[in-house]
Amino acid sequence: MGRCIGRFRRALDEKGRVTLPSKLRRALLSPEESSVVVLAGHEGCLYVYPVQRFVDEADGISGGSTASKSQRDVRRSMAIDADEQDVDGQGRVLLTDELREHAGIGKKGRVVFLGVMTFVEVWSLERYRERVEPLRGRLDELTEKLHEEER
């Protein structure tokens, strides 16, 4: 499995499906896999994970345990609108009504796929312009802020 990098624009079809860019599809799916999990992400985007990576991520975030309420709530929050989707022969996945609503994507909306190393974010074009585009050229500032928070 490769790294998910790059930015790609696509439009949903009349059935609410969108074509995963081939570069990201190759990075997300191994030859044995043909499904992804799409779920509500932070800041109003969607996350797209290979199925096993989604399971691993959920275990990592919640510690793999159901001992605490916080761990159970994290798992529930991740799973509540998560949808396992087969990637069809044309590379398309369906974005459910609930997921499109979370991300502010209309039925035939335009989206931006953003590879963020180990998974993919899907943004409505409008939210991408509001929340992601302003990050351009700020790597030094953001890295320094992150280091300060870690101290």
N, C-alpha and C positions, 0 to 999 in steps of 0.2 A: 504494500500500500504506500503510495507516494504522499507528498505534501500538497496540501490544498493552498494554492496561491493564485492570485490574479483577480481581476474584476471583469465581470461580464454582464451585459444588459440583455434582457429577454422580455417577451410579452406572453401573458397567459393566453391560451386559446379559449374558445367559447365554452368549453367544459371545465374551465378552471385548472387546466394542466399547464405545466411549464417544462421546457426542455432544459435539462441539466447540461451545462456546457461540457463538451467532450473531455476537455482537460481536467475538469473537476470530477467528472464521472470516473475517469481512469484512476484518479487519486483516491476516490471514495470506495470504489468497489474492487474487490479481488475477483479473480476468475470464478471463484465458487459462490460469490454473492451477487444477487440481483435486486436486493432490497435496501432501502434506506429508512431511517426514522426521521420524520420531520416534527419538530416541536416548537412551542412558543419559546422565544429567547428573550434575553435582556434588552431593555431599551426599545422594545417594539419591533424587533426583527424576528426571524425564524432561524432555527438551527437545523442543519441537515447532517446526520451522522450515519456511518455504516452501522448496521444493527449491533454487531458485537462491541464496537467502540461506544455506542450509546449505553449499553449495559455496563461496560467498564467505567464509563464516566459517572453514571448514576451511583455505582458502588463507591467510586473514589470520593465523590462529593459527600455522600451520606455515610461514609465509613463502612459500607456494606452491612450495616447493622440496622435493626429495627428497635433497638433498645430505648432510644430517646424520641420524644415527640418531634423535636427539630429534625432528626434524621428521617422520620416517617413523613413529615410535612414536605421536606425537600423532594423526596421521591414522588409524593403525590403531585406536587406542583409540576415536576418534570413530566409526569405521565398523564396528567388530566386531559390535555388536548393532543398528546403525542400520537402520531399516526405512522404505522409502518406501511410503506408504499413500495410496490414492485416498480422498478424502473423498466418501462416497456421497451420494445425493440427500437423505438425512435428516441429513446433517452428521456422520455417524459415522466413526470410524477404529478399526481393530483395534489393541489393544496386545498384542504377542506375549508368549508365556510368558516369554522371556528378559527383556524389558523390564519386565513386571509383577514378576518376581522381583527385579530390580535396585531397583525402587521400593517393594517391599514391599506390592504391591497384590494382593489376592486375586482369584480368577476373577470374582466378582460384587461386587468392592470398591467403596468410595466414594472419590472423588478430588476434589482441589481444583485447578482451573486457575488459574494466576496469570500475568497478563500482565506481562511485565517489559520493556516498551518495544519491543524488536525481535524478540522471540520469546516463547514461552509455556513455562512450567514446569508439569508435572503432578506433583502430590504425592499420596501416600496421605493420607487424612484424618488418620491418627495422626501421620505424620511432619510434616505441615504444622503440626499443633498443637505438636509438640515443637520444630521448627526455625525456623518462620517467624513464628508468632504472637508469640513473645517479642521480635521486632524492633519491634513496635508501640510508638510513643512514644519511640523511641530515635534518631530521625533526627539530632538535634544531636550526640549522643555518637558515633554511627557516622561522621558526616561529619568530625568533629574527629579521630577515630582515623585515618581515611583520609588526611587532610591530613598528619598526623604521619608516617605511613608513607612518604608521597611525598617528605618532606624529606630 
